[in-house]
Amino acid sequence: MFKKLKYTFLMKVERIVSFLPSATELIFELGYSNKLYGVTHECEYPKEAKLKPCVIESVFDSKILSSKQIDDKIIELMSVGKDIFRLNTENLKDANPDLIISQEICQVCSAYTNQVDDAVNILGRKLDVLTINPHDIQGILLTILDISKKIDAEAKGRKLVEVLTKRINYIKDKKYDKCPTVLAIEWIDPFFTAGHWVPEMIESVGARNLISKKGEHSRKMTFDEIKNANPDIIILMPCGFDVERTIKEYKKNLEKNSKWKTLKAVKRQNVFAVDANSFFSKPSLRTIIGIEILGKIIQSKVFADLMVPVKSYRKIN
């Protein structure tokens, strides 16, 4: 199942709180932002989302920490049973939602079950909670339909999915002369695989994904795993990072690493940084742009004329 409904109470949705950036993006895309009364600290797209009241905050500022420090902090909090996110109770009460949209994909990436339960208890009344749980591209498209239906925008949602599906099929239906091996890395220190929908995204552009599998959760991996896989192309997509921050982490952790330099992709200068925060980390409609970005990286000759957002990826020399 790609979703789970809890606390169901049938009513017309007029006031929405989003605990998930991809849901916030979708609500704006559908033209229903006037019903959105609360978002999270991570809801930065579109830029208008940042003007909405923040009902979810992180308990630490990840922007000032390194990859290793972030990982250490998360392990520390989880080991003692503390939450990574906290509710802004005042803003939640002011939002007074009749629908909360949340996720059960990853406990680390966005507000999770604990925050939903706390919110329902704080509000002290019945309300709808739509919890999404996609792990592949089809799941993301179904989630768009599901949220659209819940907020009375089903026709717009179906039209959007039709448009996105055509873009996906345009990529998948191309004839590719080469099938390079690709490793996507979701965290640099320590190394994590890129799971969920990312393996399918890579396979959509005629490449063979290494180590991780479609639909699986991300997990720690060793350098020996990377060495044994020895990919043709490496794509760095640390969760929540843009290109600039990814390159900064690369220079700090890998640029002078002698073992790293032995990898085939590194020797051939086939290492790329992508804007993971915008196009890969979240189960959003912009994931389809992520597939197009991979097309530009992996099948550059085939997609020489394909336009993708500026600063969405960069080769690391």
C-alpha positions in Angstrom: 0.0 0.0 0.0 1.3 3.5 -0.9 -0.8 5.3 1.7 -2.5 4.8 5.1 -5.4 6.8 6.4 -5.8 7.5 10.1 -8.2 9.4 12.3 -10.6 9.5 9.3 -13.5 11.9 9.6 -15.4 12.7 6.4 -15.6 16.5 5.8 -14.9 19.0 3.1 -11.3 20.1 3.3 -10.9 23.8 3.9 -7.8 24.1 6.1 -4.7 22.0 5.4 -1.4 21.6 7.2 1.4 19.9 5.3 4.1 18.0 7.2 5.7 17.1 3.9 7.5 19.5 1.4 6.4 17.4 -1.6 2.8 17.8 -0.5 3.2 21.5 -0.1 4.7 21.8 -3.7 1.7 19.8 -5.1 -0.9 22.0 -3.3 0.7 25.1 -4.8 0.9 23.5 -8.2 -2.8 22.6 -8.1 -3.7 26.2 -7.2 -5.0 25.4 -3.7 -2.5 27.3 -1.6 -5.3 29.4 -0.2 -6.3 26.3 1.8 -2.8 25.8 3.2 -2.4 27.1 6.7 0.8 25.5 7.9 4.0 24.0 6.5 7.4 22.8 7.7 10.8 24.5 7.9 11.8 22.4 4.9 9.0 23.7 2.6 11.0 26.1 0.5 9.4 25.5 -2.9 7.8 27.4 -4.4 9.2 30.5 -2.7 5.7 31.5 -1.6 5.6 28.5 0.6 8.1 30.1 2.9 5.5 32.8 3.7 3.2 30.2 5.3 3.2 29.7 9.1 5.8 27.0 10.1 4.2 24.2 12.2 7.2 21.8 12.1 10.8 22.7 13.0 14.0 20.7 13.3 15.5 20.4 16.8 19.0 21.2 15.3 20.3 23.4 12.5 21.6 21.1 9.8 22.9 24.0 7.7 25.8 24.7 10.1 26.8 21.0 10.5 28.9 18.7 8.3 27.5 15.4 7.0 29.3 13.5 9.8 28.0 15.9 12.4 24.4 15.5 11.1 24.6 11.7 11.1 26.1 11.7 14.6 23.3 14.1 15.9 20.5 11.9 14.4 22.0 8.7 15.9 22.4 10.5 19.3 18.7 11.7 19.3 17.3 8.3 18.1 19.4 6.3 20.6 17.7 8.1 23.5 14.2 8.1 21.9 14.1 11.8 21.2 12.4 13.3 18.1 14.3 15.0 15.3 11.4 17.4 14.6 9.2 19.4 17.0 5.8 21.0 16.6 5.2 24.7 16.9 2.1 24.4 19.0 1.0 28.0 18.7 1.1 28.0 14.9 -0.6 24.6 14.8 -3.5 25.8 16.9 -3.8 28.9 14.7 -3.8 26.8 11.6 -6.6 24.7 13.1 -6.5 22.2 10.2 -9.2 19.7 9.2 -6.6 17.8 7.2 -2.9 17.0 7.9 -0.8 15.5 5.2 2.2 13.5 6.4 4.5 10.6 5.4 5.9 7.2 6.6 8.8 7.0 4.1 11.6 8.1 6.3 11.8 9.0 10.0 14.8 11.2 9.4 13.8 13.3 6.3 10.4 14.8 7.4 7.9 14.9 10.2 6.8 11.4 11.1 4.2 9.5 13.0 5.1 10.9 16.4 4.5 14.5 15.3 1.1 13.5 13.7 0.0 11.9 16.9 1.1 14.9 19.0 -0.7 17.3 16.6 -4.0 15.3 16.9 -3.7 15.3 20.6 -3.0 19.0 20.8 -5.9 19.9 18.6 -8.1 17.6 20.6 -10.7 16.8 18.0 -11.4 14.6 15.0 -9.7 15.4 11.7 -8.4 13.8 8.6 -4.8 12.6 8.4 -3.5 11.4 5.0 -0.2 9.6 5.4 1.7 8.8 2.1 4.3 6.1 1.7 5.6 5.9 -1.9 8.8 4.0 -2.7 8.8 4.1 -6.5 7.8 6.4 -9.4 4.3 4.9 -9.7 3.8 5.4 -6.0 4.7 9.1 -6.4 2.1 9.5 -9.2 -0.5 7.6 -7.2 0.2 9.9 -4.3 -0.4 13.0 -6.5 -3.8 11.5 -7.4 -4.6 10.6 -3.8 -3.8 14.1 -2.4 -5.6 15.7 -5.3 -8.7 13.7 -4.6 -8.6 14.5 -0.9 -8.4 18.3 -1.4 -11.2 18.2 -4.1 -8.8 18.8 -7.0 -9.1 15.3 -8.6 -9.4 16.5 -12.2 -6.4 18.8 -12.0 -4.4 16.0 -10.3 -5.2 13.5 -13.1 -4.2 16.1 -15.8 -0.9 16.7 -14.0 -0.2 12.9 -13.8 -0.9 12.6 -17.5 1.6 15.3 -18.3 4.2 13.8 -16.0 3.7 10.3 -17.4 4.3 11.6 -20.9 7.5 13.1 -19.8 8.6 9.9 -18.1 7.7 7.8 -21.2 9.6 10.2 -23.5 12.7 9.3 -21.5 12.1 5.6 -21.1 11.1 5.0 -24.7 14.4 6.3 -26.1 16.8 3.9 -27.8 20.1 3.8 -25.9 23.3 2.6 -27.5 25.2 2.3 -24.1 24.2 0.9 -20.7 26.7 2.3 -18.2 26.8 1.2 -14.6 25.8 3.9 -12.1 26.1 4.3 -8.4 24.0 7.0 -6.7 25.2 8.0 -3.2 22.7 9.5 -0.8 25.2 10.4 1.9 28.9 11.0 1.8 30.1 10.7 5.5 29.2 7.9 6.2 28.3 6.4 2.8 24.6 5.7 2.2 22.9 4.1 -0.8 20.3 6.0 -2.7 17.1 3.9 -2.4 13.4 4.2 -2.9 12.7 5.6 -6.4 16.3 6.5 -7.3 17.3 3.1 -8.7 14.2 3.2 -11.0 15.1 6.8 -12.1 18.5 5.6 -13.1 17.2 2.6 -15.0 14.7 4.8 -16.8 17.6 6.4 -18.7 19.1 3.1 -20.0 21.7 2.6 -17.2 22.2 -0.2 -14.7 21.9 0.8 -11.1 24.4 -0.6 -8.6 24.2 -1.8 -5.0 20.7 -0.4 -4.1 17.4 -1.8 -5.5 14.1 -0.2 -6.5 11.8 0.4 -3.5 14.4 -0.4 -0.8 15.2 2.0 2.0 18.5 3.7 1.9 21.2 2.1 4.0 24.8 2.5 5.1 27.4 1.0 2.7 31.1 0.4 3.0 33.8 1.7 0.7 34.5 -2.0 -0.2 31.0 -2.3 -1.6 31.7 0.8 -3.8 35.1 -0.5 -4.8 33.7 -4.0 -5.7 30.9 -2.3 -7.8 33.4 0.0 -9.5 30.8 2.0 -11.4 31.2 3.8 -14.7 29.5 6.9 -13.3 29.0 8.1 -9.7 26.2 10.5 -8.8 26.3 12.3 -5.5 22.9 13.2 -4.1 23.1 13.8 -0.3 19.6 14.0 1.1 18.5 17.6 1.4 21.7 19.1 -0.2 22.0 21.2 -3.3 24.9 21.1 -5.8 27.1 23.7 -4.0 26.8 22.0 -0.6 27.4 18.6 -2.1 30.6 19.7 -3.8 31.8 21.3 -0.5 31.3 18.0 1.3 33.1 16.2 -1.6 36.1 18.4 -1.3 36.2 17.9 2.4 35.8 14.2 2.5 36.7 12.6 -0.8 38.8 14.9 -3.1 42.1 13.9 -1.6 41.1 10.3 -0.5 43.6 7.9 -2.1 41.2 5.0 -2.1 38.5 7.0 -3.7 40.9 8.0 -6.5 41.3 4.3 -7.5 37.6 4.1 -8.6 37.0 3.9 -12.4 34.4 6.7 -12.4 36.8 9.0 -10.5 39.7 8.2 -12.9 37.5 8.9 -15.9 36.1 12.1 -14.3 32.6 10.7 -14.3 31.6 12.0 -10.9 28.6 14.3 -10.7 26.8 16.3 -8.0 23.1 17.0 -8.3 20.6 19.2 -6.6 19.2 16.3 -4.4 17.0 18.6 -2.3 15.0 19.8 -5.3 14.9 16.8 -7.6 15.8 13.5 -5.8 15.3 13.4 -2.0 11.6 14.0 -2.0 8.7 12.1 -3.5 7.5 15.1 -5.4 6.3 16.0 -8.9 9.8 17.5 -9.5 11.2 13.9 -9.3 10.4 13.7 -13.0 12.8 16.6 -13.6 15.3 14.5 -11.7 14.9 11.7 -14.3 15.5 14.3 -17.0 18.7 15.5 -15.2 19.9 11.9 -15.1 19.3 11.7 -18.8 21.5 14.7 -19.4 24.3 13.1 -17.2 24.1 9.5 -18.2 23.0 9.8 -21.9 24.4 13.2 -22.7 24.5 12.7 -26.5 20.9 11.4 -26.6 19.6 14.4 -24.6 21.9 17.1 -25.8 18.9 19.3 -26.6 16.9 18.5 -23.4 16.6 21.6 -21.1 17.0 21.1 -17.4 17.1 23.7 -14.6 20.3 25.8 -14.2 22.5 24.6 -11.4 20.7 21.3 -11.1 23.9 19.3 -11.7 27.6 19.7 -12.2 30.5 17.4 -13.1 33.2 17.2 -10.5 36.7 17.4 -12.0 
